[in-house]
Amino acid sequence: MAVGVDYARVSELYLTAKINKNSSPIRYVAQQMGVSYSSARNWVAHTKAQGLVSETDVVVSRLSKIERAEARKRFQAGDACQWCGGLHARSCPRVKRLVLNKNGGEVEAEFWPPGTWPEENVTWPEDAVDVEENETEED
């Protein structure tokens, strides 16, 4: 069953999150629209493909140029967390409980509900987008 998506609203939310330096604009869209991260990611991708929003509309990053380059390398190397898709220094903040077997393999994982787990220390793929040379950024 097809769902009508308000892509203008998706674009508005995405740009608002970028302007406010939200740690994850796509997660912000997901939370505000009441949908999963993957749905929000697809909707944002659609708005970009349709020209409703682009990365050059708002040039802000919470990461320095060097940190963005390092994050891009880590994402390209496949270092993103299997549970949340981001990069973080400690255990995944999305995981509420993890049960391991005797060999240390995962048996069961329980997750925090969307929008209830701390995301401020997670670097998302969109945080690693390079800022154009001729544009300003805040480090």
C-alpha positions in Angstrom: 0.0 0.0 0.0 1.5 3.3 -1.1 1.8 6.0 1.5 1.6 9.7 0.5 4.8 11.4 1.6 5.0 15.2 2.1 8.4 15.7 0.5 8.3 19.4 1.1 7.9 18.7 4.8 10.7 16.2 4.7 12.9 18.8 3.0 12.0 21.4 5.6 12.8 19.1 8.5 16.0 17.9 7.0 17.2 21.5 6.4 16.1 22.6 9.9 18.1 19.8 11.4 21.2 20.7 9.3 20.9 24.4 10.3 20.6 23.5 14.0 23.5 21.1 13.7 21.4 18.2 14.8 23.7 15.2 15.1 21.6 13.2 12.6 19.3 15.1 10.3 17.9 11.9 8.9 17.1 10.6 12.4 15.4 14.0 13.1 13.2 13.5 10.0 12.4 10.0 11.2 11.4 11.2 14.7 9.4 14.1 13.5 7.6 12.1 10.8 7.1 9.0 13.1 8.8 6.6 10.7 11.9 4.3 10.7 15.4 5.6 9.9 15.4 3.7 6.7 12.1 5.2 5.5 13.4 8.7 6.4 16.7 8.0 4.6 14.8 7.0 1.5 12.6 10.0 1.7 15.6 12.4 2.1 17.3 10.6 -0.9 14.1 11.2 -2.9 14.0 14.9 -2.0 17.6 15.2 -3.0 17.0 13.4 -6.3 14.1 15.7 -7.1 16.2 18.8 -6.3 14.1 19.8 -3.3 17.2 19.8 -1.1 20.9 19.5 -1.5 23.9 19.3 0.7 24.9 22.8 -0.5 21.7 24.3 0.8 23.2 24.4 4.3 26.9 24.1 4.9 27.4 23.2 8.5 29.2 20.3 10.1 29.9 19.5 13.7 33.1 17.8 12.5 36.3 19.4 11.3 37.5 18.8 7.8 40.0 16.3 9.1 37.4 14.5 11.2 35.0 14.3 8.2 37.8 12.8 6.1 38.6 10.2 8.8 34.9 9.4 9.2 34.5 8.9 5.4 37.5 6.5 5.4 35.9 4.5 8.3 32.5 4.3 6.6 34.2 3.2 3.3 36.1 0.6 5.2 32.9 -0.8 6.6 33.5 0.2 10.2 29.9 1.5 10.7 28.1 -0.1 13.7 25.9 -3.1 12.7 23.2 -1.9 15.0 22.8 1.8 14.3 24.8 2.4 11.1 27.0 5.1 12.8 30.4 5.4 14.3 30.9 5.7 18.0 33.8 5.1 20.5 31.9 3.0 23.0 29.1 0.4 22.8 26.2 1.2 20.6 23.8 3.5 22.4 20.9 2.0 20.4 21.4 -1.4 22.1 19.5 -1.8 25.3 20.5 -5.4 26.1 22.7 -7.9 24.3 22.8 -11.6 25.1 25.9 -13.5 24.1 26.5 -17.3 23.9 29.5 -19.1 25.5 31.7 -18.3 22.6 30.9 -14.6 22.7 28.6 -14.7 19.6 25.4 -12.7 19.7 22.2 -14.6 20.5 19.7 -11.9 21.2 19.6 -8.1 21.0 17.0 -5.7 22.5 16.9 -2.1 21.3 15.8 1.2 22.8 12.7 2.6 21.1 13.3 5.1 18.3 14.0 8.6 19.6 14.8 7.4 23.1 18.5 6.6 22.9 21.3 9.2 23.0 22.6 10.0 19.5 24.9 13.0 20.3 28.1 10.9 20.4 27.4 9.0 17.1 28.8 10.1 13.8 26.4 9.5 11.0 27.3 9.0 7.3 25.8 12.4 6.5 28.1 14.0 9.1 31.1 12.9 6.9 29.9 14.7 3.8 32.7 17.0 2.5 32.1 20.7 2.5 33.0 22.5 -0.8 36.2 24.5 -0.8 34.5 27.8 -1.6 32.0 27.5 1.2 32.4 28.4 4.9 32.1 25.9 7.7 32.1 26.2 11.4 34.7 24.0 13.2 
